[in-house]
Amino acid sequence: MRTAPVIDHRTALAALDAIRDAVEARGKTAAIAIVDAHGELVAFVRLDGVQLGSGPLAINKAYTAARLNRASRVLGETVRAKGIDVAFYGDPRYVGFGGGMPVRVDGVNAGGVGVSGRRVGRFDAAGRSAGHRQRLNARCRQPAAPGVTSPMLRATSPSPVACR
């Protein structure tokens, strides 16, 4: 039987808290979304003061990153380079803005994180640079082995967010 890594609710909330703390420490505001490998929402927060439209955009950034297993900004770069519209991909929820990052557990796609509303640069650059590394106090579990956990979900540059 093949198993796939999952982001459980506790893990998602711990990650959400760590990202929120990093955003607030910079004096910024944002909408933050965490989705599973299928792009389904697991956790979400819209911080005070962020524009209302940032919520759906954060969710769609996370969705794009999880479904395509790559940073959402890469999709934007790809469609611009090819001179095509993002609609070419056939999913109206895909977005090509920076701010969506895939989450991988032992190299396998487990979901995505999306951040929108900050005017401090891309989440994939700002959130994972050496000065902003965040250990997200969370564990990713394998459904076939409920007691098996990975030590930390953490942001590392330049690879996607990964559980190790």
Backbone as JSON, one array per atom type, in Angstrom:
{
  "sequence": "MRTAPVIDHRTALAALDAIRDAVEARGKTAAIAIVDAHGELVAFVRLDGVQLGSGPLAINKAYTAARLNRASRVLGETVRAKGIDVAFYGDPRYVGFGGGMPVRVDGVNAGGVGVSGRRVGRFDAAGRSAGHRQRLNARCRQPAAPGVTSPMLRATSPSPVACR",
  "N": [[0.83, -1.18, 0.0], [0.55, 2.18, -0.85], [1.53, 5.12, 0.78], [0.8, 8.53, 1.6], [2.16, 11.67, 2.58], [0.63, 13.82, 5.0], [-0.75, 16.97, 5.99], [-1.7, 17.62, 9.06], [-4.31, 19.04, 11.17], [-3.26, 20.21, 13.55], [-0.58, 20.56, 12.86], [-0.87, 22.35, 10.72], [-1.98, 24.57, 12.07], [0.12, 25.24, 13.81], [2.09, 25.94, 11.96], [0.8, 28.09, 10.75], [0.72, 29.88, 12.93], [3.48, 30.38, 13.27], [4.17, 31.61, 10.84], [2.45, 33.82, 10.92], [3.49, 35.14, 13.19], [6.01, 35.87, 12.18], [5.27, 37.63, 10.12], [3.92, 39.64, 11.58], [6.02, 40.49, 13.19], [7.46, 41.96, 11.44], [5.94, 44.13, 11.22], [3.85, 44.04, 9.45], [0.88, 43.0, 7.65], [-1.24, 40.27, 6.67], [-2.88, 37.71, 4.72], [-3.06, 34.29, 5.35], [-2.75, 31.04, 4.18], [-3.07, 27.5, 4.41], [-2.88, 24.49, 2.75], [-3.86, 21.09, 1.86], [-2.33, 18.33, 0.02], [-4.02, 18.12, -2.14], [-4.9, 20.62, -2.49], [-6.91, 21.46, -0.87], [-8.32, 23.46, 1.65], [-6.81, 23.67, 4.82], [-6.05, 25.27, 6.98], [-6.51, 28.72, 7.82], [-5.99, 32.24, 8.06], [-6.9, 35.63, 8.29], [-5.27, 38.42, 8.85], [-5.73, 41.32, 10.95], [-6.45, 44.34, 9.28], [-5.56, 43.67, 6.72], [-6.2, 43.71, 3.2], [-9.42, 42.81, 1.99], [-9.56, 41.22, -0.34], [-7.19, 39.81, -0.22], [-7.49, 37.41, 1.13], [-8.87, 35.29, -0.47], [-6.91, 35.24, -2.45], [-4.55, 34.39, -1.12], [-5.35, 31.8, -0.46], [-5.66, 30.72, -3.03], [-3.03, 30.93, -3.96], [-1.71, 29.09, -2.3], [-3.11, 26.79, -3.09], [-2.38, 26.62, -5.82], [0.4, 26.18, -5.56], [0.41, 23.72, -4.19], [-1.01, 21.99, -5.95], [0.51, 22.11, -8.3], [2.97, 21.55, -7.35], [5.08, 23.33, -7.03], [6.51, 26.62, -6.63], [4.16, 29.29, -6.64], [4.85, 31.62, -8.03], [6.48, 30.66, -10.04], [4.77, 29.59, -11.92], [3.66, 31.97, -12.92], [5.97, 33.13, -14.04], [6.48, 31.24, -16.02], [4.17, 31.35, -17.73], [4.38, 33.98, -18.61], [6.84, 33.89, -19.98], [6.22, 32.13, -22.04], [4.27, 33.51, -23.28], [1.56, 33.07, -22.9], [-1.77, 32.78, -21.49], [-2.68, 32.34, -18.05], [-4.95, 30.86, -17.9], [-4.64, 28.87, -19.72], [-3.81, 26.61, -18.4], [-6.1, 25.46, -17.47], [-7.4, 25.56, -14.99], [-9.29, 27.58, -13.06], [-8.5, 28.52, -10.56], [-5.77, 28.7, -10.39], [-2.96, 30.78, -9.86], [-0.43, 33.15, -10.74], [1.15, 34.7, -9.11], [3.77, 35.6, -6.81], [4.22, 34.08, -3.59], [3.06, 31.68, -2.96], [3.97, 28.52, -1.8], [5.11, 25.16, -2.18], [4.69, 22.4, 0.11], [6.76, 19.93, 1.25], [7.28, 16.59, 2.27], [9.81, 14.55, 3.09], [10.56, 14.77, 0.39], [8.16, 14.38, -0.93], [5.11, 15.7, -2.13], [3.1, 17.42, 0.14], [1.37, 19.47, 0.49], [0.53, 22.98, 0.48], [1.51, 26.41, 1.09], [0.21, 29.63, 1.32], [0.65, 33.13, 1.1], [-0.58, 36.36, 1.28], [-0.91, 39.89, 0.73], [1.07, 41.32, 1.97], [3.37, 43.94, 1.61], [6.11, 43.43, 1.27], [7.74, 42.05, -0.35], [8.2, 38.86, -2.01], [6.79, 35.97, -0.48], [8.13, 33.54, -0.82], [10.73, 34.38, -1.09], [11.24, 36.33, 0.96], [10.19, 35.05, 3.23], [11.79, 32.86, 3.51], [14.44, 33.53, 3.53], [17.81, 33.79, 4.81], [17.72, 35.47, 7.05], [15.11, 35.2, 7.86], [14.29, 32.62, 8.41], [12.04, 30.22, 9.48], [11.34, 27.98, 11.93], [8.83, 25.87, 11.92], [6.92, 24.91, 14.41], [5.93, 22.02, 14.25], [4.61, 18.84, 13.26], [4.68, 16.49, 10.62], [2.57, 13.93, 9.65], [2.52, 10.51, 8.64], [-0.13, 8.79, 7.19], [-0.35, 5.97, 7.28], [1.2, 5.14, 9.32], [0.56, 6.05, 12.23], [2.06, 6.91, 14.52], [4.5, 7.8, 13.59], [6.59, 10.49, 13.06], [7.88, 13.52, 11.59], [10.67, 15.58, 12.48], [10.53, 18.48, 12.27], [8.67, 21.03, 10.6], [9.9, 23.16, 8.38], [11.03, 26.21, 6.93], [13.25, 26.42, 4.31], [15.88, 27.7, 2.35], [17.01, 27.26, -1.01], [14.93, 25.52, -1.5], [11.55, 24.09, -1.49], [9.2, 24.51, 1.27], [9.8, 22.16, 3.73], [9.4, 19.04, 5.44], [11.57, 17.53, 7.67]],
  "CA": [[0.0, 0.0, 0.0], [1.28, 3.43, -0.94], [1.05, 6.16, 1.69], [1.18, 9.9, 1.24], [2.23, 12.53, 3.75], [-0.5, 14.74, 5.18], [-0.62, 18.07, 6.94], [-2.87, 17.55, 9.93], [-4.79, 20.33, 11.65], [-2.3, 20.78, 14.52], [0.59, 20.99, 12.09], [-1.26, 23.55, 9.98], [-2.13, 25.7, 13.0], [1.45, 25.62, 14.28], [2.73, 26.64, 10.84], [0.09, 29.37, 10.62], [1.19, 30.74, 14.02], [4.87, 30.78, 13.01], [4.16, 32.58, 9.73], [1.8, 35.03, 11.44], [4.45, 35.81, 14.06], [7.04, 36.48, 11.33], [4.65, 38.77, 9.43], [3.67, 40.7, 12.55], [7.32, 40.99, 13.66], [7.91, 42.95, 10.45], [4.99, 45.23, 11.22], [3.01, 43.9, 8.27], [-0.35, 42.23, 7.79], [-1.36, 39.34, 5.55], [-3.76, 36.55, 4.79], [-2.19, 33.12, 5.29], [-3.52, 29.82, 3.95], [-2.35, 26.23, 4.33], [-3.74, 23.49, 2.1], [-3.29, 19.74, 1.75], [-1.73, 18.03, -1.29], [-5.04, 18.29, -3.17], [-5.24, 22.03, -2.55], [-8.06, 21.73, 0.0], [-7.94, 24.31, 2.77], [-6.66, 23.05, 6.14], [-6.04, 26.36, 7.95], [-6.5, 30.04, 7.19], [-6.2, 33.41, 8.9], [-6.78, 36.94, 7.67], [-4.86, 39.32, 9.93], [-6.37, 42.64, 10.97], [-5.91, 45.37, 8.42], [-5.23, 43.23, 5.37], [-7.29, 43.91, 2.26], [-10.34, 41.68, 1.92], [-9.2, 40.37, -1.48], [-5.99, 39.02, 0.04], [-7.88, 36.1, 1.62], [-8.97, 34.32, -1.57], [-5.65, 35.16, -3.18], [-3.65, 33.53, -0.35], [-5.84, 30.42, -0.63], [-5.35, 30.28, -4.4], [-1.58, 30.76, -4.06], [-1.42, 27.8, -1.67], [-3.72, 25.79, -3.97], [-1.52, 26.51, -7.0], [1.67, 25.57, -5.16], [0.17, 22.31, -3.86], [-1.44, 21.24, -7.13], [1.59, 22.05, -9.29], [4.17, 21.14, -6.63], [6.13, 24.33, -7.27], [6.13, 27.96, -6.18], [3.16, 29.91, -7.51], [5.49, 32.6, -8.91], [7.06, 29.94, -11.18], [3.71, 29.53, -12.93], [3.61, 33.29, -13.54], [7.15, 33.29, -14.89], [6.32, 30.33, -17.16], [3.18, 31.85, -18.69], [4.92, 35.2, -19.23], [7.89, 33.5, -20.92], [5.6, 31.48, -23.19], [3.31, 34.43, -23.88], [0.21, 32.5, -22.82], [-2.56, 33.15, -20.33], [-2.72, 31.31, -17.01], [-6.13, 30.04, -18.19], [-4.17, 27.74, -20.53], [-3.66, 25.45, -17.52], [-7.42, 24.84, -17.31], [-7.95, 25.63, -13.64], [-9.46, 29.0, -12.76], [-7.93, 28.9, -9.26], [-4.32, 28.88, -10.5], [-2.47, 32.15, -9.93], [1.0, 33.21, -11.02], [1.81, 35.68, -8.24], [4.6, 35.05, -5.76], [3.58, 33.98, -2.29], [2.62, 30.31, -2.73], [5.09, 27.57, -1.76], [4.71, 23.78, -1.87], [5.22, 21.79, 1.32], [7.18, 18.56, 0.92], [7.71, 15.72, 3.36], [10.73, 13.57, 2.5], [10.54, 14.93, -1.05], [6.82, 14.11, -1.47], [4.2, 16.82, -1.96], [2.14, 17.27, 1.23], [0.43, 20.58, 0.48], [1.05, 24.28, 0.1], [1.31, 27.57, 1.95], [0.03, 30.85, 0.55], [0.64, 34.37, 1.87], [-0.93, 37.49, 0.43], [-1.26, 41.13, 1.39], [2.24, 42.03, 2.49], [4.14, 44.65, 0.6], [7.51, 43.29, 1.69], [8.4, 41.1, -1.24], [7.6, 37.54, -2.13], [6.89, 35.05, 0.66], [9.13, 32.53, -1.08], [12.05, 34.96, -0.87], [11.33, 36.96, 2.28], [9.86, 34.12, 4.29], [12.76, 31.78, 3.61], [15.82, 34.0, 3.47], [18.58, 33.43, 6.01], [17.28, 36.26, 8.17], [13.7, 34.97, 8.18], [13.96, 31.2, 8.49], [11.12, 29.92, 10.56], [11.04, 26.59, 12.26], [7.41, 25.81, 12.23], [6.83, 23.89, 15.44], [4.86, 21.14, 13.8], [5.01, 17.53, 12.76], [3.89, 15.95, 9.51], [2.37, 12.51, 9.91], [2.2, 9.56, 7.57], [-1.37, 8.17, 7.63], [-0.24, 4.53, 7.49], [1.95, 4.91, 10.56], [0.15, 7.21, 13.01], [3.02, 7.37, 15.5], [5.73, 8.25, 12.96], [6.57, 11.93, 12.79], [9.1, 14.2, 11.18], [10.99, 16.48, 13.57], [10.1, 19.87, 12.12], [8.31, 21.6, 9.32], [10.66, 24.39, 8.4], [11.31, 26.86, 5.67], [14.66, 26.43, 3.98], [16.11, 28.3, 1.06], [15.95, 27.71, -1.89], [13.95, 24.47, -1.75], [10.25, 24.34, -0.89], [9.04, 24.2, 2.67], [9.96, 20.71, 3.8], [9.52, 18.37, 6.73], [12.77, 16.69, 7.66]],
  "C": [[0.88, 1.25, 0.0], [0.68, 4.45, 0.02], [1.54, 7.51, 1.22], [1.23, 10.73, 2.51], [1.02, 13.46, 3.81], [-0.1, 15.85, 6.14], [-1.86, 18.01, 7.81], [-3.19, 18.94, 10.49], [-3.81, 20.98, 12.63], [-1.08, 21.32, 13.81], [0.29, 22.3, 11.37], [-1.38, 24.76, 10.9], [-0.79, 26.17, 13.54], [2.2, 26.4, 13.19], [2.12, 28.03, 10.66], [0.58, 30.35, 11.69], [2.61, 31.25, 13.75], [4.94, 31.82, 11.89], [3.56, 33.9, 10.19], [2.77, 35.83, 12.31], [5.53, 36.52, 13.24], [6.5, 37.71, 10.6], [4.47, 39.92, 10.4], [4.97, 41.3, 13.08], [7.87, 42.04, 12.69], [6.97, 44.13, 10.36], [4.04, 45.2, 10.03], [1.74, 43.14, 8.61], [-0.52, 41.37, 6.55], [-2.51, 38.38, 5.78], [-2.86, 35.35, 4.56], [-3.07, 31.89, 5.16], [-2.6, 28.61, 3.89], [-3.32, 25.19, 3.8], [-3.06, 22.13, 2.09], [-2.78, 19.53, 0.32], [-2.73, 18.18, -2.44], [-5.44, 19.75, -3.35], [-6.43, 22.39, -1.69], [-7.59, 22.45, 1.26], [-7.91, 23.53, 4.09], [-6.69, 24.13, 7.23], [-5.91, 27.7, 7.22], [-6.66, 31.11, 8.26], [-6.03, 34.66, 8.05], [-6.51, 37.91, 8.8], [-5.57, 40.66, 9.82], [-5.65, 43.6, 10.03], [-5.55, 44.95, 7.01], [-6.45, 43.45, 4.46], [-8.12, 42.64, 2.15], [-9.98, 40.71, 0.8], [-7.96, 39.52, -1.26], [-6.31, 37.61, 0.52], [-7.98, 35.06, 0.51], [-7.67, 34.17, -2.35], [-4.64, 34.28, -2.44], [-4.06, 32.07, -0.51], [-5.48, 29.9, -2.01], [-3.85, 30.13, -4.63], [-1.17, 29.41, -3.46], [-1.92, 26.65, -2.55], [-2.82, 25.54, -5.19], [-0.22, 25.78, -6.66], [1.5, 24.08, -4.87], [-0.14, 21.49, -5.1], [-0.32, 21.08, -8.16], [2.92, 21.63, -8.69], [5.37, 22.05, -6.96], [5.61, 25.69, -6.79], [5.15, 28.59, -7.16], [3.8, 30.93, -8.46], [6.09, 31.93, -10.14], [6.02, 29.81, -12.29], [3.62, 30.87, -13.66], [4.77, 33.52, -14.48], [7.02, 32.45, -16.16], [5.34, 30.89, -18.18], [3.66, 33.14, -19.35], [5.97, 34.85, -20.28], [7.31, 32.88, -22.19], [4.6, 32.38, -23.91], [1.9, 33.88, -23.89], [-0.48, 33.0, -21.56], [-2.56, 32.01, -19.33], [-3.93, 30.38, -17.2], [-5.78, 28.82, -19.04], [-4.09, 26.47, -19.7], [-5.0, 24.81, -17.15], [-8.0, 24.85, -15.92], [-8.07, 27.09, -13.24], [-8.89, 29.45, -11.43], [-6.42, 29.1, -9.33], [-3.99, 30.37, -10.6], [-0.95, 32.12, -10.11], [1.74, 34.25, -10.21], [2.7, 34.96, -7.24], [3.83, 34.99, -4.45], [3.04, 32.6, -1.99], [3.82, 29.37, -2.81], [4.57, 26.17, -1.49], [5.33, 23.34, -0.55], [5.53, 20.34, 0.97], [7.63, 17.85, 2.18], [8.55, 14.62, 2.72], [10.65, 13.57, 0.97], [9.19, 14.7, -1.71], [5.9, 15.28, -1.15], [3.19, 16.52, -0.85], [1.12, 18.4, 1.25], [1.09, 21.86, 0.03], [0.72, 25.34, 1.13], [1.18, 28.78, 1.04], [-0.04, 32.06, 1.46], [0.36, 35.51, 0.91], [-1.22, 38.72, 1.29], [-0.1, 41.9, 1.95], [2.93, 42.76, 1.35], [5.61, 44.63, 0.98], [8.25, 42.31, 0.81], [7.7, 39.75, -1.21], [7.81, 36.71, -0.87], [8.01, 34.05, 0.41], [10.54, 33.08, -0.96], [12.17, 35.48, 0.55], [11.12, 35.95, 3.39], [10.9, 33.03, 4.48], [14.19, 32.24, 3.52], [16.51, 33.7, 4.8], [18.1, 34.21, 7.23], [15.86, 35.97, 8.63], [13.33, 33.49, 8.22], [13.08, 30.96, 9.69], [11.01, 28.42, 10.74], [9.59, 26.58, 12.66], [7.21, 24.62, 13.16], [5.66, 22.97, 15.13], [5.44, 19.83, 13.33], [4.1, 17.13, 11.61], [3.77, 14.45, 9.73], [2.07, 11.73, 8.65], [0.93, 8.82, 8.0], [-1.25, 6.67, 7.93], [0.47, 4.2, 8.78], [1.69, 6.07, 11.5], [1.18, 7.74, 14.0], [4.3, 7.93, 14.9], [5.61, 9.73, 12.63], [7.9, 12.39, 12.26], [9.4, 15.27, 12.22], [10.45, 17.9, 13.42], [9.63, 20.15, 10.71], [9.01, 22.94, 9.32], [10.87, 24.93, 7.0], [12.81, 26.88, 5.46], [14.84, 26.98, 2.59], [17.14, 27.47, 0.3], [14.89, 26.64, -2.17], [12.61, 24.82, -1.12], [10.25, 24.06, 0.6], [9.05, 22.69, 2.8], [9.98, 20.21, 5.23], [10.73, 17.49, 6.65], [12.87, 15.94, 8.95]]
}
